[in-house]
């Protein structure tokens, strides 16, 4: 049996959504899984009105720089595990 956490709805204007996400960031939340209804229209709206205004800068680790093509387009038998 799996236990799932309840979801959280952030509803409102782009300003409201932005303020709410920023409050979560200040509280230490680093990762968000977002969806909306209807899916495609909400994705466009979020991408146009909220995402450009979010501080999404982050440190990217240079240690693991893989893409799907680099994982599957090489001989993995020669790769040493970490």
Secondary structure by P-SEA (a helix, b strand, c coil): cccccbbbbbcccaaaaaaaaaaaaaaccccccccccaaaaaaaaaacccccccccbbbbbccccccccccccccccccccc
